[in-house]
Amino acid sequence: MSWLPIALLAALVFILAALVLKLPRPLWTLFAAALTFGLAGYAWQGSPGQGGAPAEPAADASESGEALVAARRSMFASELPPPRWITVADAFTRKGRYEDAANMLRNAVAENPDDLEAWLALGNVLVEHADGALTPAATYAYDRAEQLGPDHPGAPFFVGIALLRSGEPQQARDAWAELLSRTPVNAPWRGQLEDRVTILDQLLAMQAQRMGPPDPVQDDTPAPAGPALPPAMP
């Protein structure tokens, strides 16, 4: 597995904490250190194929596309290359040509509607083409991938990333927590998934603390009327 997808995800989490959840600036250094510690743990346990380097906050289209392909391919057996439509689509994806990639992948799913990786790749490029938005078309592609591989981590994992990018950390946390609940104890990705859920739980707790307790609900129900007064004496 490449370092790049992991580093990009760490950058996304930092941006989420700093800009979306309004993490106080004095805590930025501490949070960045925690992410760096997580990356160091991955370097020790994950045996990445290339040397690590700090991720830039914003990657260009080719870096993002390469990371997207590498992250998806890491979830499938590498002994055989993917079918031709996916291979061509990946070439477009690496260049940031997401619309062209989507057209290739539509051919792939039309030719083989049971190709889980093709549906997953289609969902990914549709999200990228929409600048990170989880569109109905992308949701449909992810749903088809999950129907074909209910035990495969790909669809809920990438849905979680799309939700984060869309500013929906609670929904992202729920998607990853649900995936974690059905992930075998010995699954190679379980540890990283647990870390992501934990980080989001901490960030959401910080957000709730900053917002304070909800205002008490005002009860507009009129008070019950007292007993009727007797009529005045003549």
VENNOR-V550273 format. One record per residue. N is the residue number from 1. SS is DSSP state (hx for helix, st for strand, lp for the rest). PHI is phi as a letter, one per 20 degrees, with the letter a starting at -180 (none if undefined). D_CENTER is the distance of its C-alpha to the mean C-alpha in whole Angstrom. Layout:
BEGIN
n=N ss=SS phi=PHI d_center=D_CENTER
n=N ss=SS phi=PHI d_center=D_CENTER
END
This chain:
BEGIN
n=1 ss=lp phi=none d_center=18
n=2 ss=lp phi=f d_center=18
n=3 ss=hx phi=f d_center=17
n=4 ss=hx phi=g d_center=16
n=5 ss=hx phi=g d_center=12
n=6 ss=hx phi=f d_center=12
n=7 ss=hx phi=f d_center=14
n=8 ss=hx phi=f d_center=12
n=9 ss=hx phi=f d_center=9
n=10 ss=hx phi=f d_center=11
n=11 ss=hx phi=f d_center=12
n=12 ss=hx phi=f d_center=9
n=13 ss=hx phi=f d_center=10
n=14 ss=hx phi=f d_center=13
n=15 ss=hx phi=f d_center=13
n=16 ss=hx phi=g d_center=11
n=17 ss=hx phi=f d_center=14
n=18 ss=hx phi=f d_center=17
n=19 ss=hx phi=d d_center=16
n=20 ss=hx phi=e d_center=14
n=21 ss=lp phi=e d_center=15
n=22 ss=lp phi=l d_center=19
n=23 ss=lp phi=g d_center=19
n=24 ss=lp phi=g d_center=23
n=25 ss=hx phi=g d_center=24
n=26 ss=hx phi=f d_center=26
n=27 ss=hx phi=e d_center=23
n=28 ss=hx phi=f d_center=21
n=29 ss=hx phi=f d_center=23
n=30 ss=hx phi=f d_center=23
n=31 ss=hx phi=f d_center=19
n=32 ss=hx phi=f d_center=19
n=33 ss=hx phi=f d_center=21
n=34 ss=hx phi=f d_center=19
n=35 ss=hx phi=f d_center=16
n=36 ss=hx phi=f d_center=19
n=37 ss=hx phi=f d_center=20
n=38 ss=hx phi=f d_center=17
n=39 ss=hx phi=f d_center=17
n=40 ss=hx phi=f d_center=21
n=41 ss=hx phi=f d_center=20
n=42 ss=hx phi=f d_center=18
n=43 ss=hx phi=f d_center=21
n=44 ss=hx phi=f d_center=24
n=45 ss=hx phi=e d_center=22
n=46 ss=hx phi=e d_center=20
n=47 ss=lp phi=l d_center=23
n=48 ss=lp phi=f d_center=21
n=49 ss=lp phi=f d_center=23
n=50 ss=lp phi=b d_center=24
n=51 ss=lp phi=f d_center=24
n=52 ss=lp phi=e d_center=22
n=53 ss=lp phi=b d_center=22
n=54 ss=lp phi=g d_center=20
n=55 ss=lp phi=e d_center=18
n=56 ss=lp phi=f d_center=19
n=57 ss=lp phi=g d_center=17
n=58 ss=lp phi=c d_center=17
n=59 ss=lp phi=e d_center=17
n=60 ss=lp phi=f d_center=19
n=61 ss=hx phi=f d_center=19
n=62 ss=hx phi=f d_center=20
n=63 ss=hx phi=f d_center=18
n=64 ss=hx phi=f d_center=15
n=65 ss=hx phi=f d_center=16
n=66 ss=hx phi=f d_center=17
n=67 ss=hx phi=f d_center=14
n=68 ss=hx phi=f d_center=12
n=69 ss=hx phi=f d_center=15
n=70 ss=hx phi=f d_center=16
n=71 ss=hx phi=f d_center=12
n=72 ss=hx phi=f d_center=13
n=73 ss=hx phi=f d_center=17
n=74 ss=lp phi=f d_center=16
n=75 ss=lp phi=e d_center=15
n=76 ss=lp phi=c d_center=19
n=77 ss=lp phi=f d_center=22
n=78 ss=lp phi=e d_center=24
n=79 ss=lp phi=f d_center=27
n=80 ss=lp phi=d d_center=27
n=81 ss=lp phi=f d_center=26
n=82 ss=lp phi=f d_center=24
n=83 ss=lp phi=g d_center=26
n=84 ss=hx phi=f d_center=27
n=85 ss=hx phi=f d_center=25
n=86 ss=hx phi=f d_center=22
n=87 ss=hx phi=f d_center=24
n=88 ss=hx phi=f d_center=25
n=89 ss=hx phi=f d_center=22
n=90 ss=hx phi=f d_center=20
n=91 ss=hx phi=f d_center=23
n=92 ss=hx phi=f d_center=22
n=93 ss=hx phi=f d_center=19
n=94 ss=hx phi=f d_center=20
n=95 ss=lp phi=e d_center=22
n=96 ss=lp phi=m d_center=19
n=97 ss=lp phi=e d_center=21
n=98 ss=hx phi=f d_center=19
n=99 ss=hx phi=f d_center=21
n=100 ss=hx phi=f d_center=23
n=101 ss=hx phi=f d_center=21
n=102 ss=hx phi=f d_center=20
n=103 ss=hx phi=f d_center=24
n=104 ss=hx phi=f d_center=24
n=105 ss=hx phi=f d_center=21
n=106 ss=hx phi=f d_center=23
n=107 ss=hx phi=f d_center=26
n=108 ss=hx phi=f d_center=25
n=109 ss=hx phi=f d_center=23
n=110 ss=hx phi=f d_center=27
n=111 ss=hx phi=f d_center=29
n=112 ss=lp phi=c d_center=27
n=113 ss=lp phi=f d_center=25
n=114 ss=lp phi=e d_center=24
n=115 ss=lp phi=e d_center=22
n=116 ss=hx phi=g d_center=19
n=117 ss=hx phi=f d_center=18
n=118 ss=hx phi=f d_center=19
n=119 ss=hx phi=f d_center=17
n=120 ss=hx phi=f d_center=14
n=121 ss=hx phi=f d_center=15
n=122 ss=hx phi=f d_center=16
n=123 ss=hx phi=g d_center=13
n=124 ss=hx phi=f d_center=11
n=125 ss=hx phi=f d_center=14
n=126 ss=hx phi=f d_center=14
n=127 ss=hx phi=f d_center=11
n=128 ss=hx phi=f d_center=13
n=129 ss=hx phi=f d_center=16
n=130 ss=lp phi=e d_center=15
n=131 ss=lp phi=l d_center=14
n=132 ss=lp phi=n d_center=10
n=133 ss=lp phi=e d_center=11
n=134 ss=lp phi=e d_center=10
n=135 ss=lp phi=f d_center=14
n=136 ss=hx phi=g d_center=16
n=137 ss=hx phi=f d_center=17
n=138 ss=hx phi=f d_center=13
n=139 ss=hx phi=g d_center=13
n=140 ss=hx phi=f d_center=16
n=141 ss=hx phi=f d_center=15
n=142 ss=hx phi=f d_center=12
n=143 ss=hx phi=f d_center=15
n=144 ss=hx phi=f d_center=18
n=145 ss=hx phi=f d_center=16
n=146 ss=hx phi=f d_center=15
n=147 ss=hx phi=f d_center=19
n=148 ss=hx phi=f d_center=20
n=149 ss=lp phi=c d_center=18
n=150 ss=lp phi=f d_center=18
n=151 ss=lp phi=e d_center=17
n=152 ss=lp phi=e d_center=15
n=153 ss=lp phi=e d_center=12
n=154 ss=hx phi=g d_center=11
n=155 ss=hx phi=f d_center=10
n=156 ss=hx phi=f d_center=8
n=157 ss=hx phi=f d_center=6
n=158 ss=hx phi=f d_center=5
n=159 ss=hx phi=f d_center=5
n=160 ss=hx phi=f d_center=3
n=161 ss=hx phi=f d_center=2
n=162 ss=hx phi=f d_center=5
n=163 ss=hx phi=f d_center=5
n=164 ss=hx phi=f d_center=5
n=165 ss=hx phi=f d_center=7
n=166 ss=lp phi=e d_center=9
n=167 ss=lp phi=m d_center=10
n=168 ss=lp phi=c d_center=9
n=169 ss=hx phi=f d_center=8
n=170 ss=hx phi=f d_center=11
n=171 ss=hx phi=f d_center=9
n=172 ss=hx phi=f d_center=6
n=173 ss=hx phi=f d_center=8
n=174 ss=hx phi=f d_center=10
n=175 ss=hx phi=f d_center=8
n=176 ss=hx phi=f d_center=8
n=177 ss=hx phi=f d_center=11
n=178 ss=hx phi=f d_center=13
n=179 ss=hx phi=f d_center=12
n=180 ss=hx phi=f d_center=13
n=181 ss=hx phi=f d_center=16
n=182 ss=lp phi=d d_center=17
n=183 ss=lp phi=e d_center=17
n=184 ss=lp phi=g d_center=20
n=185 ss=lp phi=g d_center=21
n=186 ss=lp phi=e d_center=22
n=187 ss=lp phi=f d_center=19
n=188 ss=lp phi=f d_center=18
n=189 ss=lp phi=e d_center=15
n=190 ss=hx phi=f d_center=15
n=191 ss=hx phi=f d_center=16
n=192 ss=hx phi=f d_center=13
n=193 ss=hx phi=f d_center=11
n=194 ss=hx phi=g d_center=13
n=195 ss=hx phi=f d_center=13
n=196 ss=hx phi=f d_center=10
n=197 ss=hx phi=f d_center=11
n=198 ss=hx phi=f d_center=14
n=199 ss=hx phi=f d_center=13
n=200 ss=hx phi=f d_center=11
n=201 ss=hx phi=g d_center=14
n=202 ss=hx phi=f d_center=16
n=203 ss=hx phi=f d_center=15
n=204 ss=hx phi=f d_center=15
n=205 ss=hx phi=f d_center=18
n=206 ss=hx phi=f d_center=19
n=207 ss=hx phi=f d_center=18
n=208 ss=hx phi=f d_center=20
n=209 ss=hx phi=f d_center=23
n=210 ss=hx phi=f d_center=23
n=211 ss=hx phi=f d_center=24
n=212 ss=lp phi=m d_center=26
n=213 ss=lp phi=f d_center=28
n=214 ss=lp phi=f d_center=28
n=215 ss=lp phi=f d_center=31
n=216 ss=lp phi=f d_center=33
n=217 ss=lp phi=f d_center=34
n=218 ss=lp phi=f d_center=37
n=219 ss=lp phi=e d_center=39
n=220 ss=lp phi=e d_center=41
n=221 ss=lp phi=f d_center=43
n=222 ss=lp phi=f d_center=47
n=223 ss=lp phi=f d_center=49
n=224 ss=lp phi=f d_center=51
n=225 ss=lp phi=f d_center=55
n=226 ss=lp phi=f d_center=58
n=227 ss=lp phi=f d_center=61
n=228 ss=lp phi=f d_center=63
n=229 ss=lp phi=f d_center=66
n=230 ss=lp phi=f d_center=69
n=231 ss=lp phi=f d_center=71
n=232 ss=lp phi=f d_center=73
n=233 ss=lp phi=f d_center=77
n=234 ss=lp phi=f d_center=79
END
